[in-house]
Amino acid sequence: MEFTEGCDDIQEERLDVLRDGEAREGNFVLYWMQRAQRAEYNHALEYAVEKANELDKPLLVYFGITDEFEEGNLRHYRFMLEGLKKTKKELEDRDLKLVIKHEHPREGAVKIAKEASLLVVDKAYMYFLREWRGEAAEETNIPMIEVETDLVVPVEEASSKEEYAARTIRPKIEDELDKYMKEVQERELTNSSLELDFDSFDIDDMESALSALDIDKNVNAVESFEGGTSEAKKLLEEFLDHKLGGYGDHSNDPSKDYLSHMSPYLHFGQISPLYVALKVKEKGGPGVDEYLEQLIVRRELAYNFVYYNDDYRSLACLPDWAQETLERHEQDEREYIYSRDEFKNAETHDEYWNAAQEEMVKTGKMHGYMRMYWGKKILEWSETPEEAYETALYLNNKYELDGRDPNGYTGVAWCFGKHDQGWKEREVYGKVRYMSASGLERKFNIKRYVEKVKEL
């Protein structure tokens, strides 16, 4: 069987053979759903259906829920389970069966693979998720194929190395866009005779499911966003109909809502970035270019960063000039210094910063422009750059629904000089770009933003 033969909607560049060999006479083809938690516009799922049809086998979709996912808490798990509950129903509507196991995803995949002919998994980008897939490939004795479905242009096709900035990756992505901006065809499974012998973790009763998980329950779930592909598509339609036209002019204004709010859904793979891009392009008009710049170029720059730089959780990820300037100014006197708890509780002297922190805690999402200001001020008000970096990641990953994500890691790193250039040297920041409260006041009605947050 040919594993890397592409087609119009699943290009061969999206496929990677993690373990080669011949498909054996198993009971089914196994799709280990990990990052792409959706039943549509999922190249990995459609590839698995296609291979199951070629082998005349049923398809089993598996998802593993671990209590120990990096920095996950109740807020993240509820949103994820809300989406999985809907995905399970959407798969059933296609005669596809989903088994959910309450165990480490890799261990569950390896166990179930003992009865499978072939193992398919969606692509990972951060190092520990890549390790899971590599270990699974070593522990199974069937072919294992990784399929990239959470970027428009596959990460290694966009670039074979870590890129310096958006300006260096943009032309490379643009050269490939026509090839990958293709609709994903939904395939019908021809053999749906699978009889399940596997117990599945029950997520229909959400409260019982969450109670059964040994996770951090100190961060409340939010009502601002509900998980699931259908919810993501509702928000996308609202954006296309009412906000896209003004996106170019108003997306950086936190006092107005011209955002798509796709980031939590993209983080959990509940909507495809390709689907979003095609819908935005189809809508046309003002705002399209600006939005696609963020969705494709900037987002894929973030994935390029974490894919090629394993130091994305520390200052070691920064360019040399940024590391050097921050080290040179580490001993500069700070006008204000706050502890992590004071940051967490929004107890600074700056009402704009406090509002940004409160927005994140209350809603699970912070306006992107305010997140830049938020990160810059953590650098300014911490004893050392190292402490500031750790605090920013801690807060971002704890409260943001789209935390623990390549975009989040890149956003924090940008505040410290990543993907940027040196600016006029000043105290504390050195040559790292500076942002000020007066700058917020000049750009938009920041007081209105503060009032909006108070009303949440």
C-alpha positions as CSV (number, residue, x, y, z in Angstrom):
1,M,0.0,0.0,0.0
2,E,1.3,3.5,-0.9
3,F,1.2,5.7,2.2
4,T,2.5,9.0,0.7
5,E,0.6,9.2,-2.5
6,G,-1.3,12.5,-2.4
7,C,-4.4,13.7,-4.2
8,D,-6.0,17.1,-4.9
9,D,-7.2,17.8,-1.4
10,I,-4.7,15.7,0.6
11,Q,-1.3,16.7,-0.8
12,E,1.6,14.3,-0.3
13,E,3.5,17.1,1.5
14,R,1.0,16.7,4.3
15,L,2.0,13.1,4.9
16,D,4.8,11.7,6.9
17,V,5.6,8.0,7.5
18,L,6.5,7.6,11.1
19,R,6.7,3.9,10.9
20,D,6.9,2.1,7.5
21,G,5.8,-1.5,6.6
22,E,2.9,-3.4,5.3
23,A,-0.6,-2.9,6.6
24,R,-1.5,-6.1,8.5
25,E,-4.7,-8.1,8.7
26,G,-6.2,-6.2,11.6
27,N,-9.8,-5.5,12.6
28,F,-9.8,-1.8,11.6
29,V,-7.8,1.2,10.6
30,L,-7.1,3.4,13.7
31,Y,-7.2,7.2,13.6
32,W,-5.6,8.6,16.7
33,M,-7.3,12.0,17.0
34,Q,-5.2,14.3,19.1
35,R,-4.9,17.8,17.8
36,A,-7.5,18.0,15.1
37,Q,-10.6,17.5,17.3
38,R,-13.2,17.8,14.5
39,A,-15.2,15.7,12.1
40,E,-14.9,17.9,9.1
41,Y,-12.1,19.6,7.1
42,N,-9.7,17.2,8.7
43,H,-7.1,15.8,6.3
44,A,-6.0,13.2,8.8
45,L,-9.5,11.8,9.2
46,E,-10.2,11.8,5.5
47,Y,-6.9,10.1,4.8
48,A,-7.8,7.4,7.4
49,V,-11.2,6.9,5.8
50,E,-9.6,6.6,2.4
51,K,-7.1,4.0,3.6
52,A,-9.8,2.1,5.4
53,N,-11.7,1.9,2.2
54,E,-8.7,0.7,0.3
55,L,-8.2,-2.1,2.9
56,D,-12.0,-2.8,3.1
57,K,-11.7,-2.2,6.8
58,P,-13.9,-0.3,9.3
59,L,-12.4,2.8,10.9
60,L,-12.0,3.5,14.6
61,V,-11.4,7.0,15.8
62,Y,-9.6,7.2,19.2
63,F,-9.1,10.1,21.6
64,G,-7.2,9.8,24.9
65,I,-7.7,12.2,27.8
66,T,-4.9,12.4,30.2
67,D,-5.1,14.2,33.6
68,E,-1.6,15.5,33.2
69,F,-1.7,17.5,30.0
70,E,0.8,20.3,30.2
71,E,-0.7,23.1,32.4
72,G,-4.3,22.1,31.6
73,N,-7.1,23.0,34.1
74,L,-10.8,22.9,34.4
75,R,-11.3,25.8,32.0
76,H,-9.4,24.1,29.2
77,Y,-10.9,20.6,29.8
78,R,-14.5,21.8,29.9
79,F,-14.1,23.6,26.6
80,M,-12.4,20.6,25.1
81,L,-15.0,18.2,26.3
82,E,-17.8,20.4,25.0
83,G,-16.2,20.2,21.6
84,L,-15.5,16.5,21.8
85,K,-19.2,15.8,22.7
86,K,-20.3,17.5,19.5
87,T,-17.5,15.9,17.4
88,K,-18.6,12.4,18.6
89,K,-22.2,13.1,17.4
90,E,-20.9,14.5,14.1
91,L,-18.7,11.4,13.6
92,E,-21.7,9.2,14.3
93,D,-23.7,11.0,11.7
94,R,-21.0,9.8,9.2
95,D,-21.1,6.2,10.6
96,L,-17.8,6.7,12.2
97,K,-17.2,5.5,15.8
98,L,-15.2,7.4,18.4
99,V,-13.7,5.7,21.5
100,I,-12.6,8.0,24.3
101,K,-10.2,6.6,26.9
102,H,-9.3,8.2,30.2
103,E,-5.6,7.5,30.0
104,H,-2.4,8.8,28.4
105,P,-3.2,9.3,24.7
106,R,0.0,7.6,23.6
107,E,-0.5,4.6,25.8
108,G,-4.1,4.2,24.7
109,A,-3.2,4.5,21.0
110,V,-0.5,1.8,21.4
111,K,-2.9,-0.6,23.1
112,I,-5.7,-0.2,20.6
113,A,-3.2,-0.4,17.7
114,K,-2.6,-4.0,18.6
115,E,-5.9,-4.9,16.8
116,A,-5.4,-2.4,14.0
117,S,-4.1,-2.7,10.4
118,L,-2.8,0.8,10.2
119,L,-2.4,3.8,12.5
120,V,-3.0,7.4,11.4
121,V,-2.4,10.5,13.6
122,D,-2.6,14.2,13.1
123,K,0.6,16.2,13.1
124,A,2.2,17.7,16.2
125,Y,4.3,20.8,16.5
126,M,5.4,21.3,20.1
127,Y,8.2,19.0,21.2
128,F,6.4,16.9,23.9
129,L,3.6,16.1,21.5
130,R,6.1,15.1,18.8
131,E,7.7,12.8,21.4
132,W,4.4,11.1,22.0
133,R,4.1,10.3,18.3
134,G,7.7,9.1,18.0
135,E,7.3,6.8,21.0
136,A,4.1,5.4,19.7
137,A,5.8,4.7,16.4
138,E,8.5,2.7,18.2
139,E,6.0,0.8,20.3
140,T,3.6,-0.3,17.6
141,N,4.3,-3.0,14.9
142,I,2.0,-1.5,12.2
143,P,2.6,1.4,9.8
144,M,2.0,4.8,11.3
145,I,1.3,7.8,9.2
146,E,1.2,11.4,10.4
147,V,-1.1,13.8,8.5
148,E,-0.8,17.6,8.7
149,T,-4.2,19.3,8.9
150,D,-3.9,22.3,11.3
151,L,-1.9,24.7,9.0
152,V,-2.8,25.9,5.6
153,V,0.7,25.5,4.3
154,P,2.5,22.5,5.9
155,V,5.2,23.7,8.3
156,E,8.1,22.1,6.5
157,E,6.9,23.2,3.1
158,A,6.7,26.8,4.3
159,S,10.3,26.6,5.5
160,S,13.0,24.1,6.4
161,K,14.3,26.3,9.3
162,E,13.3,28.7,11.9
163,E,12.4,32.0,10.3
164,Y,13.6,35.4,11.6
165,A,10.3,37.3,11.2
166,A,7.1,37.6,9.3
167,R,8.8,39.3,6.4
168,T,11.1,36.3,5.8
169,I,8.4,33.6,6.0
170,R,5.6,35.6,4.1
171,P,7.0,35.2,0.6
172,K,7.6,31.5,1.1
173,I,4.0,30.9,2.3
174,E,2.6,33.1,-0.5
175,D,4.5,31.0,-3.1
176,E,2.7,27.9,-1.8
177,L,-0.8,29.1,-1.1
178,D,-2.5,28.2,-4.4
179,K,-1.4,24.6,-4.0
180,Y,-2.9,24.2,-0.5
181,M,-6.0,26.5,-0.6
182,K,-8.1,23.5,-1.6
183,E,-11.4,22.3,-0.2
184,V,-11.3,19.1,1.8
185,Q,-13.6,16.4,0.4
186,E,-15.7,14.4,2.9
187,R,-15.3,10.7,2.2
188,E,-17.9,8.0,2.9
189,L,-16.7,4.9,4.8
190,T,-17.6,1.8,2.8
191,N,-17.2,-0.7,5.6
192,S,-19.0,0.4,8.8
193,S,-19.3,-3.0,10.3
194,L,-17.1,-2.3,13.3
195,E,-18.2,-3.9,16.5
196,L,-16.7,-2.1,19.4
197,D,-15.0,-4.1,22.2
198,F,-13.6,-1.1,23.9
199,D,-15.1,0.7,26.8
200,S,-15.4,4.5,26.2
201,F,-15.1,7.3,28.7
202,D,-18.6,8.8,29.0
203,I,-18.6,12.5,28.3
204,D,-22.3,12.9,27.7
205,D,-22.8,13.9,31.4
206,M,-20.3,16.8,31.4
207,E,-20.2,17.3,35.2
208,S,-19.6,13.6,35.9
209,A,-16.9,13.5,33.3
210,L,-15.1,16.5,34.7
211,S,-15.5,15.2,38.2
212,A,-13.8,11.9,37.2
213,L,-10.7,13.8,36.0
214,D,-7.9,14.4,38.4
215,I,-7.1,17.9,37.1
216,D,-6.6,21.4,38.5
217,K,-10.1,22.7,39.2
218,N,-9.0,26.0,40.7
219,V,-9.6,28.0,37.5
220,N,-13.3,28.3,36.7
221,A,-14.7,27.4,33.4
222,V,-16.0,30.4,31.4
223,E,-19.4,31.1,29.8
224,S,-18.0,33.4,27.2
225,F,-17.2,30.6,24.8
226,E,-18.7,27.2,24.3
227,G,-16.6,24.5,22.6
228,G,-17.4,22.7,19.4
229,T,-17.1,23.1,15.6
230,S,-20.7,24.3,15.3
231,E,-20.1,27.1,17.8
232,A,-16.9,28.1,16.0
233,K,-18.9,28.3,12.7
234,K,-21.6,30.5,14.3
235,L,-18.9,32.9,15.5
236,L,-17.2,32.8,12.1
237,E,-20.5,33.6,10.3
238,E,-21.1,36.5,12.6
239,F,-17.6,37.8,11.9
240,L,-18.0,37.5,8.1
241,D,-21.4,39.2,8.1
242,H,-20.7,42.0,10.6
243,K,-17.0,42.5,11.3
244,L,-14.7,41.5,8.5
245,G,-15.3,44.7,6.6
246,G,-14.0,46.7,9.5
247,Y,-11.3,44.3,10.5
248,G,-8.5,46.2,8.8
249,D,-9.4,49.5,10.6
250,H,-10.6,48.3,14.0
251,S,-9.1,44.9,14.9
252,N,-6.4,46.6,17.0
253,D,-8.9,48.6,19.0
254,P,-9.8,46.8,22.2
255,S,-12.6,49.1,22.9
256,K,-14.4,47.7,19.8
257,D,-15.1,44.1,18.9
258,Y,-14.0,43.4,15.4
259,L,-12.3,40.0,16.2
260,S,-13.3,36.6,14.9
261,H,-12.7,34.9,18.2
262,M,-11.4,31.8,16.4
263,S,-8.3,31.3,18.5
264,P,-9.7,29.0,21.2
265,Y,-11.3,26.8,18.5
266,L,-8.2,26.8,16.4
267,H,-6.1,25.8,19.5
268,F,-8.3,22.7,20.2
269,G,-8.6,21.9,16.5
270,Q,-12.3,22.4,16.6
271,I,-12.2,24.3,13.3
272,S,-9.8,24.1,10.4
273,P,-7.7,27.2,9.6
274,L,-8.1,26.2,5.9
275,Y,-11.9,26.2,6.2
276,V,-11.7,29.7,7.8
277,A,-9.3,31.0,5.2
278,L,-11.5,29.7,2.3
279,K,-14.6,31.3,3.9
280,V,-12.9,34.6,4.4
281,K,-11.6,34.6,0.9
282,E,-15.0,33.7,-0.5
283,K,-16.6,36.6,1.4
284,G,-14.1,39.1,-0.2
285,G,-14.0,42.8,0.3
286,P,-12.2,45.0,2.9
287,G,-10.5,43.3,5.7
288,V,-9.7,40.0,3.9
289,D,-6.0,40.7,3.3
290,E,-5.4,41.9,6.9
291,Y,-7.3,38.9,8.4
292,L,-5.5,36.3,6.2
293,E,-2.2,37.9,7.2
294,Q,-3.0,37.0,10.8
295,L,-4.6,33.6,10.2
296,I,-2.0,32.3,7.8
297,V,1.3,34.3,7.8
298,R,1.5,35.3,11.5
299,R,0.0,32.0,12.8
300,E,2.3,29.9,10.7
301,L,5.3,32.0,11.8
302,A,4.3,31.0,15.4
303,Y,4.2,27.3,14.4
304,N,7.5,27.6,12.6
305,F,8.9,29.0,15.9
306,V,7.9,26.2,18.2
307,Y,8.6,23.5,15.6
308,Y,12.2,24.5,15.0
309,N,13.0,26.0,18.4
310,D,12.7,23.7,21.5
311,D,13.6,26.6,23.7
312,Y,10.3,28.4,23.2
313,R,9.6,28.3,26.9
314,S,12.6,30.4,27.9
315,L,14.6,33.5,27.0
316,A,17.1,31.2,25.2
317,C,14.6,31.3,22.3
318,L,15.3,35.0,21.7
319,P,17.6,36.4,19.0
320,D,21.1,37.2,20.3
321,W,20.6,40.9,20.3
322,A,17.5,40.6,22.5
323,Q,19.2,38.3,25.0
324,E,22.3,40.6,25.2
325,T,20.3,43.8,25.7
326,L,18.0,42.3,28.4
327,E,21.1,40.9,30.2
328,R,22.8,44.3,30.0
329,H,19.8,46.0,31.6
330,E,18.9,43.3,34.1
331,Q,20.2,45.4,37.0
332,D,18.4,48.6,36.0
333,E,16.2,50.1,38.7
334,R,12.5,49.3,38.3
335,E,9.9,52.0,39.3
336,Y,7.5,49.2,40.2
337,I,8.0,45.5,41.0
338,Y,5.1,43.1,41.4
339,S,4.9,39.5,42.6
340,R,3.3,36.8,40.6
341,D,0.3,36.9,42.9
342,E,-0.1,40.6,42.4
343,F,0.0,40.2,38.7
344,K,-2.5,37.3,38.9
345,N,-4.9,39.3,41.0
346,A,-4.6,42.4,38.8
347,E,-3.2,44.5,41.7
348,T,-0.9,46.8,39.8
349,H,-1.0,50.6,39.7
350,D,-2.0,50.6,36.0
351,E,-5.8,50.3,35.4
352,Y,-5.2,49.4,31.7
353,W,-3.0,46.5,32.6
354,N,-5.4,45.4,35.3
355,A,-8.3,45.5,32.9
356,A,-6.4,43.2,30.4
357,Q,-5.6,40.7,33.2
358,E,-9.2,40.8,34.4
359,E,-10.5,40.3,30.8
360,M,-8.4,37.1,30.5
361,V,-9.4,35.7,33.9
362,K,-13.1,36.4,33.4
363,T,-13.5,35.4,29.7
364,G,-10.6,33.1,28.9
365,K,-9.4,35.5,26.2
366,M,-7.6,38.8,26.0
367,H,-7.7,41.2,23.2
368,G,-4.5,40.7,21.1
369,Y,-3.3,44.3,21.2
370,M,-3.7,44.4,25.0
371,R,-1.8,41.1,25.3
372,M,1.2,42.9,23.8
373,Y,1.0,45.7,26.3
374,W,0.3,43.2,29.1
375,G,3.5,41.2,28.3
376,K,5.6,44.3,27.9
377,K,4.6,45.6,31.3
378,I,5.3,42.3,33.0
379,L,8.9,42.7,31.7
380,E,9.1,46.2,33.0
381,W,7.7,45.4,36.5
382,S,9.5,42.1,37.3
383,E,12.8,41.8,39.0
384,T,14.5,40.0,36.1
385,P,13.6,39.2,32.5
386,E,13.7,35.5,33.3
387,E,11.1,36.0,36.1
388,A,9.0,38.1,33.8
389,Y,9.1,35.5,31.0
390,E,8.0,32.8,33.4
391,T,5.2,34.9,34.9
392,A,3.8,35.8,31.4
393,L,3.8,32.2,30.3
394,Y,2.3,31.1,33.6
395,L,-0.6,33.5,33.4
396,N,-1.2,33.1,29.7
397,N,-1.3,29.3,29.9
398,K,-3.4,29.3,33.1
399,Y,-6.2,31.6,32.0
400,E,-6.3,31.8,28.2
401,L,-8.4,29.2,26.4
402,D,-5.9,29.5,23.6
403,G,-2.9,29.3,26.0
404,R,-0.3,26.5,25.8
405,D,-0.4,27.1,22.0
406,P,2.3,28.1,19.5
407,N,0.5,31.5,19.1
408,G,0.7,32.1,22.8
409,Y,4.3,31.1,23.2
410,T,5.2,33.4,20.2
411,G,3.1,36.3,21.6
412,V,5.0,36.1,24.9
413,A,8.4,35.8,23.2
414,W,7.5,38.8,20.9
415,C,7.1,41.0,24.0
416,F,10.8,40.2,24.8
417,G,12.1,40.8,21.2
418,K,11.3,37.7,19.2
419,H,10.5,38.3,15.5
420,D,11.3,42.0,16.1
421,Q,14.3,44.3,15.7
422,G,16.2,46.5,18.1
423,W,14.8,49.9,18.9
424,K,16.0,53.0,20.8
425,E,17.8,51.9,23.9
426,R,16.1,52.7,27.3
427,E,16.2,51.6,30.9
428,V,15.0,48.0,31.7
429,Y,13.9,47.2,28.1
430,G,17.3,47.9,26.5
431,K,16.7,47.8,22.8
432,V,13.4,45.7,23.1
433,R,10.4,47.5,21.8
434,Y,8.6,49.7,24.4
435,M,4.9,50.2,24.9
436,S,3.3,52.9,27.2
437,A,0.0,53.8,28.7
438,S,0.0,57.1,26.9
439,G,0.4,55.2,23.6
440,L,-2.8,53.3,24.3
441,E,-4.5,56.6,25.1
442,R,-3.4,58.1,21.8
443,K,-4.5,55.1,19.7
444,F,-8.0,54.5,20.9
445,N,-10.6,55.0,23.7
446,I,-8.8,52.9,26.3
447,K,-11.1,54.1,29.1
448,R,-14.0,52.6,27.2
449,Y,-12.1,49.2,27.2
450,V,-11.7,49.5,31.0
451,E,-15.4,50.1,31.4
452,K,-16.2,47.2,29.2
453,V,-14.1,44.8,31.3
454,K,-15.7,46.1,34.5
455,E,-19.1,45.2,33.1
456,L,-18.2,41.6,32.3
